[in-house]
């Protein structure tokens, strides 16, 4: 029989002694029901990792189609509940100053590489995993939301077959509604234009009085000259007559003189500095 010292050093006795000294040591901690009850960043990250392990284990289990419809539905509900709880803990981690896992998380895809879409019918954000996609009523739900790729496109002739006068708006005024709306809009525009005309009446009267006073003082030319001023210098009569004479001479020379004579006259004018 072993001595008392050897019994005290055995592994079982040391474990029991440690449990007696610290009752909480070795006891499995329970995850808080609400994420807001946790105030430690490391603890929140630990509970998130625990939820991820549970999700992975249940997703692996739900791949088995032989579990039965009720068990598959229960597993799918549990996975969705854990997904919502994971999002709560991720928001709590951000509030405690930790990283934003929701932003950097990869997208969840199915066996065909498609992103797992949210399906309606069981609440916003409800998802189906594994064998739950082949349950009665769920498969038809996914097929209803997927666009048909094999549907034949209609030809141009088939599209024009259903086009009539209503498409071009030829019978829009038959019911009388459009005429009433246009009449009301036209009356409003006329009233607005009339108000603008009446508002500009004093300015028009001042312009008329100014022109009348200018005509009474200096004649019509003075009135016109007061309003319109020519900033371009006009040529005198002598300059106009000289230009006309030069053009007539050039026309006669081009008609009767040869090109050599015209060239000699041009050189002579250039020497005499006459143009």
C-alpha positions as CSV (number, residue, x, y, z in Angstrom):
1,X,0.0,0.0,0.0
2,X,1.3,3.4,-0.9
3,X,2.3,5.9,1.7
4,X,0.3,9.0,2.6
5,X,2.9,11.3,0.9
6,X,2.5,9.4,-2.4
7,X,-1.2,9.7,-2.2
8,X,-1.0,13.4,-1.7
9,X,1.2,13.8,-4.8
10,X,-1.1,11.9,-7.1
11,X,-2.7,13.7,-10.0
12,X,-6.3,13.1,-8.8
13,X,-5.6,14.4,-5.3
14,X,-3.9,17.5,-6.6
15,X,-6.9,18.2,-8.9
16,X,-9.4,17.8,-6.1
17,X,-7.3,20.0,-3.8
18,X,-7.3,22.7,-6.5
19,X,-11.0,22.5,-6.9
20,X,-11.4,22.8,-3.1
21,X,-9.2,25.9,-3.0
22,X,-10.9,27.7,-6.0
23,X,-14.5,26.5,-6.6
24,X,-14.8,28.6,-9.8
25,X,-11.6,27.1,-11.3
26,X,-12.2,24.4,-13.9
27,X,-16.0,25.3,-14.1
28,X,-17.2,25.9,-17.6
29,X,-18.2,29.5,-18.1
30,X,-21.6,30.2,-19.7
31,X,-21.9,32.6,-22.6
32,X,-23.8,35.8,-21.6
33,X,-27.3,35.9,-23.0
34,X,-26.8,39.5,-24.2
35,X,-23.7,40.8,-25.8
36,X,-24.0,44.1,-24.0
37,X,-23.4,42.3,-20.7
38,X,-19.8,41.7,-21.7
39,X,-17.4,44.6,-21.0
40,X,-14.1,42.9,-21.8
41,X,-12.8,42.8,-25.4
42,X,-10.9,39.5,-25.0
43,X,-14.0,37.9,-23.5
44,X,-16.1,39.1,-26.4
45,X,-13.7,37.8,-28.9
46,X,-13.6,34.5,-27.1
47,X,-17.4,34.2,-27.3
48,X,-17.4,35.1,-31.0
49,X,-14.9,32.3,-31.7
50,X,-17.1,29.9,-29.7
51,X,-20.1,30.8,-31.9
52,X,-18.1,30.4,-35.0
53,X,-17.1,26.8,-33.9
54,X,-20.8,26.0,-33.2
55,X,-21.8,27.4,-36.6
56,X,-19.2,25.3,-38.4
57,X,-20.2,22.1,-36.6
58,X,-23.9,22.6,-37.4
59,X,-23.2,23.5,-41.0
60,X,-21.2,20.4,-41.4
61,X,-24.0,18.3,-39.8
62,X,-26.8,19.9,-42.0
63,X,-25.0,18.6,-45.2
64,X,-26.4,15.2,-44.4
65,X,-29.7,14.8,-46.3
66,X,-30.6,11.7,-44.4
67,X,-31.3,13.4,-41.1
68,X,-34.9,14.0,-41.8
69,X,-37.0,17.0,-42.6
70,X,-37.7,18.0,-39.0
71,X,-34.0,17.7,-37.9
72,X,-32.8,19.7,-40.9
73,X,-35.3,22.5,-40.3
74,X,-34.2,22.6,-36.6
75,X,-30.6,22.8,-37.6
76,X,-31.2,25.5,-40.1
77,X,-33.1,27.5,-37.5
78,X,-30.2,27.1,-35.0
79,X,-27.7,28.2,-37.6
80,X,-29.6,31.3,-38.4
81,X,-30.0,32.1,-34.7
82,X,-26.2,31.7,-34.2
83,X,-25.6,33.9,-37.2
84,X,-27.7,36.7,-35.6
85,X,-25.9,36.2,-32.3
86,X,-22.5,36.4,-34.1
87,X,-23.5,39.7,-35.6
88,X,-24.5,41.0,-32.1
89,X,-21.1,40.0,-30.7
90,X,-19.3,41.6,-33.7
91,X,-21.0,44.9,-33.1
92,X,-20.2,44.7,-29.4
93,X,-16.5,44.1,-30.3
94,X,-16.5,47.2,-32.4
95,X,-18.1,49.2,-29.5
96,X,-15.3,47.9,-27.2
97,X,-12.6,49.2,-29.6
98,X,-11.9,45.9,-31.4
99,X,-11.7,45.1,-35.2
100,X,-14.7,45.2,-37.4
101,X,-15.1,41.5,-38.4
102,X,-18.3,42.1,-40.4
103,X,-16.6,44.4,-42.9
104,X,-13.7,42.0,-43.6
105,X,-15.6,38.8,-43.4
106,X,-15.7,36.7,-46.7
107,X,-19.0,36.1,-48.5
108,X,-20.8,32.9,-47.8
109,X,-21.2,30.8,-51.0
110,X,-22.9,27.6,-51.8
111,X,-21.6,24.5,-53.6
112,X,-22.0,26.2,-57.0
113,X,-20.0,29.3,-56.0
114,X,-23.0,31.6,-55.7
115,X,-23.4,34.0,-52.8
116,X,-26.0,32.8,-50.3
117,X,-28.9,35.1,-50.8
118,X,-31.5,36.1,-48.3
119,X,-34.8,34.4,-48.9
120,X,-38.1,35.9,-47.9
121,X,-40.8,34.0,-46.2
122,X,-39.1,33.3,-42.8
123,X,-38.2,36.9,-41.9
124,X,-35.6,39.3,-43.1
125,X,-32.1,37.8,-43.3
126,X,-33.2,34.1,-43.1
127,X,-30.8,31.8,-44.9
128,X,-30.8,28.2,-46.0
129,X,-27.8,25.9,-45.6
130,X,-26.9,22.5,-47.0
131,X,-29.7,20.0,-47.3
132,X,-32.2,22.7,-46.2
133,X,-32.2,24.1,-49.8
134,X,-33.8,20.9,-51.1
135,X,-36.7,20.8,-48.6
136,X,-40.2,21.0,-49.9
137,X,-41.2,24.6,-50.7
138,X,-37.6,25.9,-50.4
139,X,-36.3,24.7,-53.7
140,X,-39.2,26.2,-55.5
141,X,-38.5,29.5,-53.7
142,X,-35.0,29.6,-55.0
143,X,-36.1,28.7,-58.5
144,X,-38.7,31.5,-58.5
145,X,-36.0,34.1,-57.7
146,X,-33.5,33.0,-60.3
147,X,-34.0,34.6,-63.7
148,X,-34.6,32.2,-66.6
149,X,-31.5,32.0,-68.8
150,X,-33.0,29.8,-71.5
151,X,-36.1,32.0,-72.3
152,X,-36.1,33.0,-76.0
153,X,-35.9,36.7,-76.7
154,X,-38.7,38.2,-78.7
155,X,-38.0,39.5,-82.2
156,X,-38.5,43.0,-83.4
157,X,-41.6,42.0,-85.4
158,X,-43.2,40.5,-82.2
159,X,-42.4,43.7,-80.3
160,X,-44.0,45.9,-83.0
161,X,-47.0,43.7,-83.2
162,X,-48.3,45.0,-79.8
163,X,-47.6,48.7,-80.6
164,X,-50.6,50.8,-81.3
165,X,-51.6,54.5,-81.3
166,X,-51.6,54.6,-77.5
167,X,-47.8,53.9,-77.5
168,X,-47.2,57.1,-79.5
169,X,-49.7,59.2,-77.5
170,X,-52.2,59.7,-80.3
171,X,-55.3,59.2,-78.1
172,X,-54.1,60.9,-74.9
173,X,-56.6,63.7,-75.3
174,X,-59.6,61.4,-75.8
175,X,-60.4,61.2,-72.1
176,X,-60.2,65.0,-71.6
177,X,-57.9,64.8,-68.6
178,X,-54.9,66.0,-70.4
179,X,-56.8,69.0,-72.0
180,X,-57.9,70.2,-68.5
181,X,-54.4,69.9,-67.2
182,X,-52.9,71.8,-70.1
183,X,-55.6,74.5,-69.9
184,X,-54.8,75.1,-66.3
185,X,-51.1,75.3,-67.0
186,X,-51.6,77.6,-69.9
187,X,-53.8,80.0,-67.9
188,X,-51.2,80.1,-65.2
189,X,-48.5,80.9,-67.7
190,X,-50.6,83.7,-69.3
191,X,-51.3,85.2,-65.9
192,X,-47.5,85.1,-65.1
193,X,-46.7,86.8,-68.4
194,X,-49.4,89.5,-67.8
195,X,-48.0,90.2,-64.4
196,X,-44.5,90.7,-65.8
197,X,-45.9,93.0,-68.5
198,X,-47.7,95.1,-65.9
199,X,-44.6,95.2,-63.7
200,X,-42.5,96.6,-66.7
201,X,-45.1,99.3,-67.6
202,X,-43.5,102.2,-65.5
203,X,-40.1,101.5,-67.2
204,X,-41.7,101.7,-70.6
205,X,-43.4,104.9,-69.8
206,X,-40.1,106.5,-68.6
207,X,-38.4,105.5,-71.9
208,X,-41.3,107.0,-73.9
209,X,-41.1,110.3,-72.0
210,X,-37.3,110.5,-72.5
211,X,-37.7,110.0,-76.3
212,X,-40.5,112.5,-76.5
213,X,-38.5,115.2,-74.6
214,X,-35.4,114.6,-76.8
215,X,-37.5,115.0,-80.0
216,X,-39.0,118.2,-78.6
217,X,-35.6,119.7,-77.8
218,X,-33.4,118.7,-80.8
219,X,-35.5,116.9,-83.3
220,X,-35.7,113.3,-84.3
221,X,-32.0,113.1,-85.1
222,X,-31.1,114.3,-81.6
223,X,-33.4,111.7,-80.0
224,X,-32.0,108.9,-82.1
225,X,-28.4,110.2,-81.5
226,X,-29.0,110.2,-77.8
227,X,-29.9,106.5,-77.8
228,X,-27.6,105.2,-80.6
229,X,-24.0,106.3,-80.8
230,X,-21.7,105.3,-83.7
231,X,-18.2,104.4,-82.5
232,X,-16.8,103.7,-86.0
233,X,-15.4,106.7,-87.9
234,X,-17.2,107.3,-91.2
235,X,-15.2,108.2,-94.4
236,X,-15.6,111.6,-96.0
237,X,-17.1,112.2,-99.4
238,X,-13.6,112.9,-101.0
239,X,-12.3,109.6,-99.8
240,X,-15.3,107.8,-101.2
241,X,-14.9,109.5,-104.6
242,X,-11.2,108.7,-104.8
243,X,-11.9,105.0,-104.0
244,X,-14.6,104.9,-106.7
245,X,-12.2,106.5,-109.3
246,X,-9.4,104.0,-108.4
247,X,-11.8,101.0,-108.8
248,X,-12.9,102.3,-112.3
249,X,-9.3,102.8,-113.4
250,X,-8.4,99.3,-112.2
251,X,-11.3,97.9,-114.1
252,X,-10.3,99.7,-117.4
253,X,-6.7,98.6,-117.0
254,X,-7.6,95.0,-116.5
255,X,-9.8,95.2,-119.6
256,X,-7.5,97.0,-122.1
257,X,-4.0,96.9,-120.7
258,X,-1.7,93.9,-120.8
259,X,-0.2,92.2,-117.8
260,X,3.3,93.6,-118.5
261,X,1.9,97.2,-118.7
262,X,0.1,96.7,-115.4
263,X,3.2,95.3,-113.8
264,X,5.2,98.4,-114.9
265,X,2.6,100.8,-113.6
266,X,2.6,99.0,-110.3
267,X,6.4,99.3,-110.0
268,X,6.2,103.0,-110.9
269,X,3.6,103.7,-108.2
270,X,5.7,101.8,-105.7
271,X,8.8,104.0,-106.6
272,X,6.7,107.1,-106.3
273,X,5.1,105.9,-103.1
274,X,1.6,106.2,-104.6
275,X,-1.1,103.7,-104.1
